[in-house]
Amino acid sequence: FDSFALCLKEKPLPVLAKKLGEKWGVTPFVGFEITGAGNHKNCYSTKVPVIDYRKFDYKVSNEQAIAHVKEHGGIFSWNHPFTRYSKREESREELVTEVAQDLIKNRVYGASVMEVGFPCGRDKFEAKHYLQLWDRLSENGVFITGDGDSDNHHAIAEGWTEKNNFCAFVGLYDTETPTEENFVKALRRGSIWNGNPVKIKNLVFRAGEKPQGSVVGGRQVCVELYSDNICCGGYARCIVNGEEIKRVKIERGIVQADFALSATQKYNFARVEIYDENDTLIAFSNPIYLVENAGDIPLEAIQAGRCE
């Protein structure tokens, strides 16, 4: 412990992260998880200092933690939304409805990201339950970025290596440089897809030139799915407003499809899921949203840069 503390004193985490990034050819950013203050949250910004728990006598509320992140211009993810419901005996579907009603009411407490790819089975919920919760939020105008797995502390956890194993692939525009600020903007606007990096290397999901996460206005839009680097067979599920409307077979590691997203309700959305031959979810996109009346677009979606 003393050696580790000395190392941090001489070389702060951002410095160590930069050196490791240079070694492996990546751009790392150091954030932190907020615990002991309501639901676990990951802060995506190195500009937000760690909360001074001593100042609050180690009793930091959920609201205080959120205010702290926002005061310093950061964003945060709402992690493993089902954990405190894991020991409840109601059906999982009933609990999905209960959690959805809570998060719709408070708009996920102001989070920009929600953990959709938490290892299935860990809290006695499967991948489909996280996706169902996400869909409930979308159809009620809560447009939140879904990430793969931001709060899995150890890779040996049951359900992680055998089932869903996700990384978040964050997409920047051609005009953007890979800085922390631009990655945070991309997270806010939902320009990411999530997948098992061993089984899939790329995924394109868009409406014309608009990437996933975008809010599109109008009556109908054509959305496109494409990947040419899938290391297994399987199939893709095309989802519109929470229902599968098309299933496409993966052949020779390639999947390609397009389908229509029409405005049949106030808030409409399309997304895709990719499965291997064993019916294991290996990737999922963020939604593309369609809102016919521009006045109905949620304010936070506009502020997040989801609309032009």
N, C-alpha and C positions, 0 to 999 in steps of 0.2 A: 504493500500500500504506500509506504513512504517513498519508494522508488518511483512509483507511478505518479504520486503527487509532485515530486520533484521534476519529473519529465514534463508535466503539464505546466508547472511554473516557468520552466525554461523555454518550452515550446508549446504555446497554446494550441488547442485542438485545430483551429483553422490552419495553423502553420503545418502541423503534422498531416492534416488532410491534403494540403496542397502538395506536399512532398510525395505522398502516396499516389496522388493523382498524376503527378509527373512520371512516376514509375510505371503506372499501368495505362497511361494515356486516356484518363477520364477527367471530368471536371467535378470534383466533389464539393459539397456544401455541408457545413455542420449545423444541424438544428438540434432540437431536443424534444423529449416527451414531457408533457405536464401530467403529473400524477398527484393524487391526494387532493384533487380539486374538482370533484364531480367526475364525469366520464373522462377516460384517458384521451388526451389530445396530443397530436404532433404539431409543433410549430415549424412552418417552412420559411425560415428567415434567420440569417445569422445576425441581423441587426436587432433582434429582440433579446434582451438580457434575460437570464434565468430569474425567475421570481424569487424575491427575498422572503423566503418562508418565515424567517425569524421575525420579520417586521409584523407578520400577521399571527405571531404565536403559533405557527405551523397549522393554522386553521384557515386555509385559503378556499374560498367558495368557487363554484363553477363560474359564477358571474364575474368575480374578481379576476380569475385567470383569463377569461375571454377579454375583459376590458384591458388587461395588461398587454395581451398580444396586439390588440387593435390600436392601443395608444402608441405603440412603437412601429405601426405600419406593417405588421406581419399577417399571415393567414394561418389557419390551422385546420387539421382534419378531425373529424368526429370518429373515433376508433371503435372497433368491435361493438356495434350498437346493440347486440343481443346479450352481452355478457351478464348483466344483472337480471336477465330473465331466464337464464339457463336452468335454474332449479325449479321453475314453475311447472305445474303439471298439466296446464291447458295444452291443447293442440298447438303445434308450431304455427299453423295458419292463423289461429286466434291471436297469438302473440305478435305475429307480423302486423296484424291489423292494429293492435294496441300500440305498438312502437311507432307505426306509421302515423297514427292520429296524434301522438305526442310530438313527433318531429315536424309534422305539418303545422301544428299549432304554433310552435316556437321557431319554425323555419330553421331547424337543425342548429339552433342556438347561435346562428351567425357564422357557422362553419362554411368554408369554401369547398371542402373536400370531405367525402365520407368513405370509410373503409368498406368496400363491397367484396373484396377478395380475401377476407379473413379465413384462415384454414377451416374448411367445412368439417363439422364434427366436433370442433374444439368446444363449442358452447351448446352442443346438441342441436345445432342448426346446420342445414346443408346449403350448398351454394345457391340453390334455387330460392331459398328464403331471403338471402341478401339481395338477390336480383328482384324478387317480388317487392321487397321494401323500397328499393330504389325506384321501381316503376310506380309505386303508390305516390311517392314524392313527385315524380315527373308529371303524373296526370293531375296533380293538384297545384301545379305551378311552382314547385320548389325544384329549381334546376341546379343541382349540385354535382360537382365532379366526383366520379367514382374512381378510387385508386385500388391497386391490386392488393397490397398487404403492407401496411406501414407500421404495424405494431405486433409483429411476431418476433419475440425476443431470441428464440433459439430454433435452429433448423431441425432439431431432433423431435420437435413437438409432434404429438400424434396428429395425423391428418395432413401434415405439411408435405412430407416427401412422397406420400402415397397418393395424395389427391391434388387439390389446387395448389399451385406453386407459382406465384405471380410476381413479376416486376412491372413497374410502371414505365412505359415508354412515352416520354414527353416530347411533343412536337412543336418546333419553332417555325415561324415564317422564314422564307428565304432571306428577308431583309433583317432578321434578328440575329444578333451574336449570342453565343452560349454563355450568358451571364446569369448570375443568380436572379437578378431582377426580371429577366425575360422568362426564365423557367417558372418563377412564381406567377407571372402574368399568364403563362400557358396553363398552369394548374387552375387558376381562377376561371379561365374561359373553357376549361374542359377539353383542351386539345391534347388528349392522351389516350392511349389504349393500354391494356394490361394483358400480360401473357406469360406463359412458362417459357423462359428464354432458351431452354434446351430444345423445346419442340416447335417453336415458331419465332421467326426473326423479324417479320414485318407484317403490318396490317394497315390497309388504307380503307377508310370509311368516310364518305363525303357526299355532299349534295352540290354538284357542279364543282365550283372552286372553293366551296365553304367546307372546312374540316369538321370533324366530329366535335361536339360541344356547342356548335353554332345554333342560334335561333334564326329561323327563316320565316318570313312573312308570306302569306298567300293561301291559296286553296289546295294546292298540290305541288309536290316536288319529287323528283326522281333521285333516289339515293343509290350509291354504288359501293360494293364491297370487293376488295381485291387483296390477295396475298400470293406470292410466288415462292415463299420460303417456309413451308410447313414440313417438318421432319417426320411426318406420319400421315396415315390416312385418317378418314373420319368424315365429319360433316359440319356445316354451318347452319345455325338457326337464325332466320331473319325475323325480328320482333317489331311489331307495330302496336303501340298503345298497350303493351304488356302481353300481347298474344302472338304466337308463332303463325306467320302467314306464308312462310316458304322455308323449305329445307333444301340445302344444296350439298351435293357430295364433293368431297375433296379427292382429287385425282392427281397423282404424281406430284404431290406437295403443293398443288395449286388450287385456289378457289376463286371464283369470279361470279358475281351476281349483281343484278340491279332490281329494284322494286319501288313501288310508288308509296309515298307517304301523303295521305290526304287528310284534310281538316274535317274530321267527323265529330270533334268535341272541342272544348275551349282550348285545352292544351294537348298537343299531339306530339308523339316522339317515335323515333325508330332507332334501333340499335342491333348489333349482331353478337352472337356467341359462337365459339368454335370448340368442337369436341373431337377427341381422338376415337380410335376404334373401340375403346373400352368405355365409351360414354363419359369420359372424364373431361370436365371443362378445362381447356388449355388457354383460352384467350377470350376477351370480350372488349367491345368498343365502348366509348362514351356515346350518349345519344345525340342525334340531331333532332332539334325541336322545330315544330311548325305551329305558328300562331297566326290565325287569320286576321284578327283585329290587333293592330299594332298597339292600341291602348291597353291591351291585356298582358303585354309582355312584362314580367316582374321587374321591378326597379333594380334588384340586385343582379339580375341577368344583364341588364344594360351596363351597370357599373362594372361588372366583371369583364366586359368587352366581348360578350357573346354575340352582339348584334353590330352591324355596320351603321 
